[in-house]
């Protein structure tokens, strides 16, 4: 069997140990899994969503917040509306809404043109300016028991290399020297482009990465430049899980483990991505982790996009180290929690069972369940729909070196759905690959071909058999071929 190995677009097609195409799939240890389609779960906001955040109260009840350039919203699952909590904002350029939860408070940063906004779960019906003279900031995080901000304005203009943190256990104490509130400049590595919280702070800059570790008074935090060889010029590319921060640098994708950066895309996908990525719209990159699938996903504008909006995902399985990609229009991606639906509320999603954005047993309808989602067309979306049609293509091979061959049949190995197979052939390495007609399985379980050439490759097209979940495709593992060597010509 030819196993479907790693997707390695940066390597030559001939005798590749991986596959040359892995479209609309999630990489697994021994093949590829299906990706649910991106389906609408909310009604529209006034304009493009620039941030989404899910929070839980002490009882586990979920609130879902979002923001566009002028408003902050709270999602109402009873009617799927995004309800404006307040307005009058004016986010511009590359500014985004970034949220954190600090106890029962949701705090939102919308760039240096807006004050930090606070919403108290269970009490407030609208966001309001955070009290305590907090700075305006592009980035926000919670580090230990303090709120951190970075790339900020304290009233006298932007200081892009400054980070500032609140007092201990207080989101409203910002007086330097009080309750261990303080600030720190990192003046020699460019602007701060990302901030990740946790037990320590990871501060990503254009030309480096710093780590801030709590040491107590009088220093409070010790900030060390732990990465000096590269930085992160793309703020939207930063995401994390546990102690690992993933980001895009000038030369490709990296994972930072708290002490050093490890290349994860080198000799695999970096060249493909940098060629496919439309850098003119780098502000439209977004990134998120789906821990249920053990993948990191980046959404970006490709050179094929016709509307300057993100139209492609590149996907990294951090458990296996393998990659894939998907052709999905997702202007923003983010982790979510479901708010929960009553039977009556389902009518607001669709008047028929067939029109619902996910099967009835989906986590979408269960309050507090994790979802991977994002935004498109001013609405919140989630990856809960029917699996996307997928294409997987093997590397190129010959039946016998220097000889022509003919492939008579192929046997695909997959679970669920239906498959058609094609054989790609060419006689010379500088020829274009010519693919045969897509043929279906016979009753005996193989696909008939008659494809002749010196170099061959096999393409599997896999789709759902019907709209019923029982017929959805789940997994694609590999293919067997049968053929024979022909004489020289």
N, C-alpha and C positions, 0 to 999 in steps of 0.2 A: 504494500500500500504506500502511496505517496501521501505522507502526513501533511496536513496544513500547518507549516511551521510559522516562525515569526514573519511579520510583515517587515521587509527590509528594502524600502524604496531607494535607499542610498547605495545599495550594492548592485553589481551587474545582474541582469536577469539570467544569464546562462549559468547553469549549475548552482543556482542560488540554493542555500539551505532553508530558505524561507519562501514566502509567497510574495508575488509582485503586486497583488491587489487584495485589500481586506476592507471592503467598503460596507458600511452600515452594520458592523459587527463589533462585539466586545472580545478582546483576546482572552483566551483561557489557556490552561496548562497544555491541553492536547487538542487544540482546535479553536473554534470561535463560537460564541454565543450570540443570540439575537439581541437587538436593541429595540425597546418599545418606542413607538412614535411619539412625537411631541404634540400634546393635545391641550386645548384651552380648558382652564378651570375657573376663570374669572371673567367678568365683563370688563369693559375697557376703562382705563384712566383717561385723562384729558390728552396726554401725550406719552412719549416713550418712557417706559419705566427705567429708572436709573439706580434702583436698589430694591431688594426684597429681603425680608427678615422674618423668621419664625421664632416665637418665644413661648415658653411655658410658665404658668404660675406654679405656686407651691402645691396645687392639687393636680397638676398635670394638664390643665386646660390650655389649649393652644390659641395664640393670637398671631395673626399674619399681617405684617405691615409692608408697605411699599411706598415709593416716592417717585415723582417725575420732576421736571424742572421747576414747577411752580407749587406743587402740593405734596403733602404726606397723607397716606391713606391707611385705613384698616379694612381688612377683608371681612365681609359679612357672608357666612356660608348659607344663611337662610335664603338669600337671593342671588348669591355669587357676585354681588356688587363690590367695587372698591369704593368705600365711603370716605370722602375727604374729611380729615380731621382739622386741617387748617391750610392756609394758602399764603400767597404773597412772596414765595421764594423765587429766586432767579438764578438757578444753577446754569452755568454756561461752560462752553468748551469741553474740556475733559472731566469736569466735576461729576462726581457720583455721590449717591447716598450710601454711607457705610454705617452699620448699626452694631451695637453691642448690648448685651443684657448685663446689668449690674444690680443684683438682687431682684427687686420687683420693678426696677426702672429700665426702660428701653431708651438708650441714648443714641441719637443720630447725628452724624457729621456730614455736612453737605458742601465742604470746601470753605475757602476763606471769605466768601461773600455772605455766609450764614452763621448765626450763632448755633452752638450745639443745642439740639432739641431733645426734650425729655417727655416720656409718656410713662405714667405709673400704671401697671397692670392692675385691674380690679378697682381702680379709683378714677382714672382720667378717661375722658372721652375725646381729648385732643392733645396733640403735642404742644409744648410750650418751651420757651427759651430756658435752658438750664441755668439755674441761679449760681452765684458764687464767682463771677468774673472768669469763667472758663474761656480759654482761647477759641478762636475759630480755627478749623483744621481740616485738612484733606483726609487724614487717617486717624483712626481711633481703635483702641484695643483695651482689654482688661488684663493687667499683669498682676498676678497674685491677688491682692485686695485693693488695687488702685486703678483708676482710669488713666490711660495714656493717650496723648495726642501727638501728632507729628506733621511736619510741613505746615506751619501754622502762622496765624496773624494774631498778635496780642494787642493790637490797636494801632500799631505804627507801620503796618505793611507786612507783606509776606516774609517769613524767615524760613526758607525751604529746607535748611539743614538742622532745624531745632526740633527737639522733642520735649514735651512737658507732661508731668503727671500730677494727679490730684493727691490729696491727703489720704492717709490710710482709712479704709472703710468709709470713704466719703466721696461722692461724685461732685460735691459742691464746694469743697475746700481746695482753693487754688492759689492761696497766698504762699509765696516762696518762703520756706523755712518753718511753715506751720503744719503740724501733723505729717511731717516728712514729704510735703509737697515741694517740688523743685523742677528744674529744667536742665537740659544739657544740649550744647551745640556739638555737631560733628562736622567741622568746617572744611575738611579736605577730601571729601568723596562725592561731591555733588549733592543734588537734591534728594531728600528722602522720597522713595517711591513705594514703600510698603511697610506695614507695621503688623506684627503677629504677636499676640499675647500668650499667656500661659504662666508657667512657673518662672520663666524669664522672658524678656522681650527680644524679638528678632527685628532689627531695623535694617531694611533693605534700602540701599542708596544707588545712585547711578553708577558709581565706581567702587562699590564695596558692600560688605555686610557687617553690621556690628551686633554684638550681643550685650544686653544689659542684665546684670545679675544683682539681685538684692544683697546688700552687705550691711544695711542699717546705718544709723547715724555715726559720724556726720556726713559721710559720702552718699548714703542712701542706696544708690545704684552704681555699680562699677560697669562702665561701658568700654568694651574692648572691640577693636577692629579685628575680626577673626577671618574675614575673607577680603583679601586685597587684590586678587588677580582678576576679579570680574565683579560686575554689579548687575542691577536689574533696571533697564531703561523703560520697562513696560509695566506700569502700576497695576493694570488689570490682570496681569498674568500670575499674580501671587495668590497662592492658596496653601492650606496646610491640613495635616492630620497628625494627631499626637505631637511628637517632637520634630516632625519633618516638614520643611517648607519647600514647596515646589515653585519654580519661577522660570521665566524666559529671559535669557541674557542675549547679548548681541550675536553669540555664536551657537545658540541652541538652548536646550532644556536642561535644567539642573534640579537636584534635590539637595537641600541644605539640612544637615542633621544636628545643627547646633554648634558644630565646631568646624565643619568644612563642607564644601559643595562637591557633589558627585555628579558627573555627566551621565544623563540617562538617555539622551537622544543621539549621542555621537556615533557615527558610522551606521546609524539606523534610520533616523527620520529627519535629522536637522537640516540636511541639504534640501530634502523634499519640502519641508515646511517653509524654509526661508525663501525658496523659489515660488511657492504657492501663495504665501502670505503677502497681502497688499499693505505694505508698511505705511502708506499714506493715510490709512485708517487704523493705526495702531491703538488709538484711544478706545476702539470698539472691542478690544480683547476682553474676555472675561474668563474666569477659571473657578473651578469648584471640585470638591472631592465627593464621590459617591461611595461611602464605606460599605454599603451592602453589596456592591459589585467589585469593590477593591480597585477602583479606577480613579485617576485624575483626568479631568476633561478641560480642554481649552476650546473656547468658541472664538472664531476669528473671521475677518473678511478676506476671502480668497480673491485672487486675480480674476476669477470667473464670476464674481458677484456683479449683478446688474443694477443694484440699488444702493451700494455703499454700506450695506448692512451685513452683519455676520451671517455666513451661509455654510460654514463647515466646522466640524468638530475634529480635533485630534485627541486620541484617547490613549492613556498609558495605564496599564495594569501594574500597580506597584508591588503586587505579590509575585508576579511572574517576570516582570521586566519587559513585557511585550507591548506592542503598539497596534493601533488600527485607526481608521478614520470614518467619519460619517458625513453625509451631505444632508444637513439639517439647518434650517434657518432658525437660529436662536440668538436673539440680540443680547441676551443676558442668561447666564446659567448660575444656579445657586442651590444649595440644599434647603429643603423645606420640611415642615411638619404639617400634617393635614389637620384642618380645623374640625372635621367631623360633619356628617350629613345626616339629617333625618330623611325618612322616605318622602316626605312632602318636599324637602329641599332638592331632592333629585330631579323633580320636575323642572327646576330652574336650569338644570344642566341640559336636559333633553326631555322631550315629550314622549319618546319611545326608548325602550331598552336598547335597541340597536344603535341609537344615537348617543348613548352615554360615552364619555371619554375614556372609560376603562371598564373591564368586566365587573360584575356586582361584588365579587369577592376580592377586589383590588384594595390595597391599603389606602387608596385615594379617599375612600368613604369612611375610614376608621379614624376617629379623632386621635391625634398624638402620634400617628405612624409616620415614619420617615419617608420622604419622597425626594426624588431628584428632579429639579425643575428649573424654571427661569421665566423669561419674558419674551413676547413677540407681539407686534401690532398693538402695543399699549396694554396688553393683557398678561396675566399670569398663566403660564403653561406648565405642564408636568410630563415627564417621560412615563406615561401610563397607558398609552394606546396600543394598538395592534403592532406586532413586530414589523420593522421595516424590511422591505425587500433587500436582499444582500447579494454581493458578488465577491467571490474569492477566486483568485487565479494563481496557479502554481508558478514556480520558476520555470525557466526554459531548460529542456533536456534533449538529448538525441538518443535514438534507439541503439545506434552503434556509431562511435566517433568516425566522422568523415563519410558516413553512408546515409542514404535516404531511407526513410521508413514510412510505414503506413499504420495508422491507428484504426482498428476496426471497432472497438467497443470500449466503454468505460463503465466502471461500477462505483457510484458515489456512496459515501458513508455519512449519514446524517440522521437527525432525529426530528420528526415532525415536518409539516409543510410539504411542499412539492418542489422538485428539482428539475431543471433542464441543464444540459451540458453542451459545451462547445470546445472544439479543439482549435488552437491557434498554431499556424505553421508559417515558416519562411525558409528559404534556401540559403540565404546569406545573412550575416549579422547586420548588414546595412540596409536590408530590406524591411519594409513595413510588415507587421504581423497581420496575417489574414485569418479571420475566424470563420469557422463553419456555422451553418444554421444551428440554432439551439434546438436540440432534440430531447424528448421526454423519455422516461423510463419505460421499458417494455414490461409485460406481465412477468417476465423472468427476472426482473430486477437489474437489468443493465441498459445502457444507452448505446445505440448503434451509430457508428461513424464510418467515414471513409475519407480520412484526411491524410494527405501525403506531403512530406517535406523532409528537409534535413534536421530542422529544429522544431520542437513541439512544446506546447504548454496547454494546460487544461483549465477551463473556466467553469465554475459552478455558479449557477444562478438559482437562488433559493428564495421561496416566497411562501406565504400562508396559503393553505389549500382552499379555505373558505374564511368567512368572517367569524366563525365559531372558535372560541379559545381552544377547543379540543383539537383543532386542525392547525394551530399556529406552529411555525417552525421554532426549534429550540437550540439545536447544536449542529455544527458541521465539522467533521473530523478529517476527511481526506478522500482519496479516490484511488482506485486501481485502474490500470489500462491493459489492454491486450492489443498486440500488433506484431509486425514482422519487419525485418530488415530487408531492404530492396537492394538491387545492384547499384553500382556506381553510375553516375550520369554527369 
